[in-house]
Amino acid sequence: MASVEVMKDRARIAGRFNLSARRNPEHRALVALAAQKAGGECHVIPVAPCEDEAEVLRRARKVVGGKPVIIVREIDGELHARLVNGESN
């Protein structure tokens, strides 16, 4: 299980992305595309700075059942989001 600090980082990043998806057209379009591909709601997976993105994606794939997910990282204070197919390659 993740430490309290990692969970706080994830929550902070998820909250920032939630606000950004309302204001930033690029993030809004990414959410709309993910929701369209998923047939409804999309999953947003925040990645804390100390986490390995590949490991987080591996765990997320188990949860989402093949649906696309949005992976969000914070790098140098900026949010970086990308759409990832939830299926294993």
N, C-alpha and C positions, 0 to 999 in steps of 0.2 A: 504494500500500500504506500502511496505517496506521502511525503512528509507534509506537515502543515504549511511550510513555506512554499512548496511546489503547488499545493492546492490553492494558496492565495494568489500565486502568480497566474495560474490557469484562470481563476475567477476574474482577476483584473483584466487579463487579455480578452477573455470572452465578453466582459462588459464593455470594453473599449470597442471591440468589433461590432457588438450589437448597436452601439451608438453610431459607429461609422457606417454601418449598413443602412442606416436611416438617412444619413447626410451625404455620403460619398457615392456618386453614381456608379463608379467602378465596382465597389463592394455590393451595392444594391443589385447590380446586374449579375454578379457572381452568385448571390443568394437566389435570385430568380431562376437562373439557369440550373443550379443544383436542385432546387425544388421541382422544377419541371422534369428533370431527368429522374428524380426519385418518385415522381407521381404524387407530390404533396409537400410535406415538410422536409427540410434538409438538416443534416447534422453538421454542427460546427465543432471542431476539435481544437481546443487551444493547446499549444505546446509551450511549456515553461522554458526559459532560457537554458536551464541546466539539463533538459531532457533531450534524448536522441530522437529525432523526428521519425526515423525508420521504425524504431521500437513503438512509438506512439501510434503510428499508422498500422502496424501489425496488430496491436491490441484493438484499435478502432474497427478494423475489418471484421473482427469476430462479432462485434456488437451490431454493426449496421447491416449485415447480411447482404453484401453485394451492392448496396446503393452508394451513390457518390457522396463524398464528404468534403467539407471545406477545412483545410488545415491552416491554422492561423498562428503565426510566430510574430514576436516583437523583436526587431533588430535595430539597434541604435535608436530606440524610442519610436520607431515607425512600425506600423502593422504591415505584415506581408501575408497575404492570403492566396491560396491556390486551390483549385478544384481537383480532387483526386478520385479516380474511379475506385469504388469500394471493393471491387472484385480482386482476387488474387491473380497475379500474372503468372 
